[in-house]
Each structure stands twice: as structure tokens, then as C-alpha cells.
Amino acid sequence: MALDRDHVLRSAAALLTRKSTATMDEVAKAAGISRATLHRHFAGRDALVRALESLGIAECEAVLVAARLDEGPAGDAVHRLVREIEPAAGLLAFLYTENQLFEGEEQNEGWKRIDDRIAALFRRGQANGEFRIDLTPAWLTEALYGLLASAAWAVSEGRVAPKDFTHMIVELLLGGARRREES
């Protein structure tokens, strides 16, 4: 029987988003395979996390397309982006905390493409007068990532209702990013 790599990665992602310190034994059990089988496909935790990083990048890139970032007002595009990314938020929250992804080498080109697309959305919102210009697009992008991770953790721990995920993030982020009329 062939190993269903996607199933293993999604099982690992589901476990690690709930328990970031899970062992490879626990990951194997969650995926319904032996530890030896898991190690044949992923030499260790680093290899597994790198594979999860690739999955996260692929999911983010699909979300960027689905969210239609170039259509309509930038604020509406941010709302679509957050709504579309919600199913992957737990995985992204896990990856956000994995410092090893950024040690000793340059940022993965996939994350750079994602950062650039999201920053361009904020830049567009600034250019059309929707968003404040004193907050850089890079900072707004990082703030979005932080809010996504925080909301994913709060939902997974039952402190926040899943139905409130998009609303909480969009309201807090855009509440601070929207340009205000000068008095």
C-alpha cells in the first residue's frame, strides 16, 4: 500500500497545530502509520516541518488566488483574504512559530511571494486612500500574520468561537489601518 503523503502531512499539521511539541511517534500515530514508515518518508522533525512549510506555502498561494486581491476596495479584499485563509490558519500559526524555518538561510522564496502579494494589497489600499500611510505595507502584513496566528490559537483552545475568526481579525486590523478623516 502506497503512503498517502498528503494524508500524513495533513494529520501532522492537525496534530502540531494543537500540540506543537508533539513527537514523531505521536505524529505517526495521528497519521495511522508506524514510526518507521514516517521516518522513511521524513528523516526527522526538520524534514517534516519543511514539508509542512511547502504545504503551507501552497495553501497560501491558492488562498491568494481565491481571495481575488486585485478586485474591488482593498478593505474588501482583506476581508476575503482572511475568510479564505481560515481553514489553513492553524497550520500557518504552527509555521509562524517555527524559528528553524528562518535560521541559517534566506527566507523561502514562496513566503517572499506571499509577503509581496499581501504587501501590494496594503500598498493599493494606501494609494487609493483607504489605509493610513504612516503604517508600512510590511508592518501591516506582519500584523495580519500575527492576528491570524493569535486567532487560530484562540479558536483551537476554545477561547473564541470559530464563527468569529474572520470578524475579529478584520475589525481589529482594519480598525487600526483605515485612514481617518482629519478634523
FIVEXFI-514657 format. One line per 3 residues: their letters; for each residue x negated, y negated, z negated of C-alpha. Coordinates in pm, whole numbers, plus 32768, in hexadecimal, padded with zeros to 4 digits. Last residue first. Layout:
BEGIN
a> X:Y:Z  ...
END
This chain:
BEGIN
see> 8421:65CD:7B53  8363:66B7:7C3A  8431:67D3:7CC9
rrr> 83A7:691D:7C5D  82E6:6A10:7D37  8331:6B74:7CE3
agg> 8210:6C42:7C58  8273:6C52:7AE9  83DE:6CB5:7B1B
lll> 8369:6D7B:7C4A  829A:6E65:7B74  8388:6E7F:7A4D
evi> 84C5:6E9E:7B1B  842D:6F8D:7C17  8399:7072:7B10
mht> 84C9:7086:7A2F  85C2:70AA:7B4E  8500:71C1:7BF9
fdk> 84DE:729C:7AC4  8633:7258:7A26  86DB:7394:7AAC
pav> 85C5:7462:7A0E  8634:73EF:78B4  8518:7368:77DE
rge> 8476:73F4:76A4  84A5:755A:771D  8332:75AB:7729
sva> 8337:75DC:78A2  83F5:7494:78CF  82FD:73CD:77FF
waa> 81D5:746F:78B1  8262:7423:7A0A  82B8:72C0:799E
sal> 8156:7280:7925  80BC:7311:7A62  819D:7245:7B49
lgy> 8165:710C:7A79  7FEB:7133:7A8A  7FF3:7171:7C01
lae> 80CD:703C:7C38  7FE4:6F68:7B63  7EBD:6FE4:7C33
tlw> 7F6F:6F79:7D74  7FCE:6E29:7CDC  7E60:6DF6:7C7A
apt> 7DE4:6E47:7DD9  7EED:6D61:7E71  7E60:6C49:7D9A
ldi> 7F40:6B9A:7C9D  7F2D:6A1E:7CC4  7FEE:6A34:7E0B
rfe> 813A:6A84:7D6C  8221:6B5E:7E38  8347:6B17:7F1D
gna> 82AE:69F4:7FDE  8288:6A9E:8131  810E:6AB1:8113
qgr> 811E:6B33:7FAF  820C:6C4C:800B  812D:6CA4:8133
rfl> 7FFF:6CB1:8049  80C4:6D99:7F62  8110:6E82:8084
aai> 7FA8:6E6B:80FD  7F36:6ED4:7FA0  8011:700A:7FC0
rdd> 7F7F:7065:8113  7E18:7022:80A5  7E3C:70ED:7F66
irk> 7EC5:7214:802E  7DAA:7203:812C  7CAC:71E7:800F
wge> 7D47:7311:7F5E  7D1C:73DF:809B  7BB3:736D:80C7
nqe> 7B5C:740A:7F77  7AB3:7307:7E9D  793A:730E:7EB4
ege> 786D:7409:7DFA  77D9:7449:7CA6  7916:7443:7BDA
flq> 7A64:73D4:7C6B  7B2C:7514:7C73  7A84:757A:7B2E
net> 7B4D:746D:7A7F  7C89:753F:7A97  7D86:7457:79F6
ylf> 7E26:73DA:7B38  7E2C:7540:7BBB  7F17:75A7:7AA1
all> 7FF6:7478:7AD8  7FF5:74C1:7C4E  8069:7624:7C0F
gaa> 8180:75A6:7B2F  81E2:7495:7C26  820B:757F:7D50
pei> 8389:7592:7D3F  8398:741B:7CED  82D6:73A9:7E1F
erv> 8409:7369:7EF7  84BA:7290:7DF4  837D:71CB:7DAA
lrh> 833C:718C:7F1B  84A6:7131:7F64  84A0:702C:7E4F
vad> 8354:6FA2:7EC9  83EA:6F8B:8028  8513:6EC8:7F9F
gap> 8424:6DD4:7EFA  8361:6DB3:8040  8498:6D3F:80F9
ged> 84F7:6E0F:8227  8428:6F20:82CB  82AD:6F3F:82BE
lra> 82A9:702A:8192  838C:712B:8235  83AA:71F7:80F2
avl> 83A3:7341:81B0  8251:72EF:824F  81B2:7289:8106
vae> 824B:73BC:8062  81A5:74A3:815E  8054:73FF:8113
cea> 8092:7427:7FA0  80E2:759A:7FC6  7FAA:75D7:8095
igl> 7ED3:7519:7F9B  7F66:75DC:7E77  7F2B:772A:7F28
sel> 7DC2:76CA:7F6F  7D96:7666:7E02  7E2F:77B1:7D98
arv> 7D23:7861:7E66  7C1B:778D:7DB8  7CB6:77E6:7C67
lad> 7CA4:7958:7CBE  7B39:793D:7D2A  7AE1:7884:7BE9
rga> 7B9E:7986:7B15  7AD4:7AA5:7B9D  7A7B:7B6C:7CD4
fhr> 7BD8:7B3A:7D63  7C4C:7C4A:7E51  7B95:7D76:7DBB
hlt> 7BBD:7CD6:7C64  7D3A:7CDC:7C80  7D33:7E48:7CE8
ars> 7C53:7E9F:7BBF  7D3A:7DE4:7AD0  7E59:7EBA:7B4A
iga> 7F84:7E28:7BFB  80DC:7DAE:7B94  808E:7C3F:7BD3
aka> 80CF:7BE1:7A67  7FF7:7D09:79F9  7ED9:7C9B:7ADA
ved> 7EF0:7B36:7A55  7EEF:7BB6:78EF  7DB8:7C86:7932
mta> 7D17:7B58:79DD  7D4A:7A9E:7898  7E4C:798D:785F
tsk> 7DBB:7844:77E3  7EA2:776B:78B8  7FD7:7809:781E
rtl> 811D:778E:78B8  8088:7707:79FA  7F93:7829:79F0
laa> 80A9:792D:79F2  816E:789A:7B15  802F:7857:7BD9
asr> 7FB1:79B9:7BA1  80FF:7A48:7C17  80F7:795F:7D45
lvh> 7F94:79C9:7D96  7FE0:7B3C:7D71  811D:7B21:7E42
drd> 8063:7A61:7F52  7F4E:7B67:7F53  8043:7C86:7F8B
lam> 7F4B:7DA2:7F62  7F71:7EAE:8065  8000:8000:8000
END
